[in-house]
Amino acid sequence: MRLGNIRTLLGASLILAASCGSGPDRNAAAFQNYVDRQAIETTLVRYSTGLDTFNADVYASAFATDAEFTIEGKVYHGREEIGSIITDMKASRAKRAADTDPGNDPAPIMHHVMSNAVIDIVSTDRALHHCYWMTVSGGPALNSFKVAAEGRYEDELVKRNGEWLIYRRKIVD
């Protein structure tokens, strides 16, 4: 093989290796991307769990301390105000239960479902997420389940002190 051919082959190999991004740096980046996606999904599940169990602390813990949450044109600022969504919902349910006859069925169970999620990690500390959501309510005591509400989330998440949190969430119908 001539020296010119060896140089061409070596140059082509280097270009191919660079374009494929092989090596330890690419592996570390792919692993970090996986870890970040898992952490983001855990944050989103924590949000749903807090909502479904009416646990304002768990719900609010999915948000950054300076987060914004927009629902039907109303903007909630910060964890405390965002947590009030759950405490208000819980109080409203308790009032409705107290206003009904004691013989009525118990309040329906609520399941928050997210689907068709897309997570775009924009930088080491910022990601975008969007998905469809629906709230299914009912339960065995009611002998039925139904879709109570549905919509779409548009989120911006931030990584602070190693934890992914919702920084901006907007419900879009």
C-alpha positions, 0 to 999 in steps of 0.5 A: 500500500502506498503512503498516500493511500495509507494517509487517505485511509487514516484521514478517513478513519479519523473523520469517521471516528470524530463524526460518530463521536466514539470513545470515552467522552461519547460514552460518558455523555450518553450515560449522563443523558440516560441518568438525567432522563431517568431523574426527570421521569422520577420528578414527573412521577413525583408530581403525579403521585402528589396530585393523586394522593392529595399530598401537597408536600410531595406535589410541590417538591417536584417544582423549583422553589421559584417555579411558575405553574400556569393553569387556565390563565392563572399563574402560581409562583413558588412551591408554597403557592403551587402546593396550595393547589392541592390543599385547596383541592383537598378542602374542596373535596372534604366540603363536598363530602360533608355536604352530601348524605352519609350514605353516598358513595365515597369520593372517587379515586383519581389517577393522573396519566401522562403519555406521549412524553418527549424530553429534550435535554437542552443543556447540562442543567435545562430540559424541555418536556411535553406530553398529553395528560388525563385524569381518570376518576372513579373506582370499584365502589363507584363501579366505573372509571371515566376520563374526568379531564385531559390536556397537554403539559409544556414544561421547562425543567432545571437541574439544581444541586443535582436534582431535576425540578419543574421550573415552568409548567403550563397546561395547554388544552 
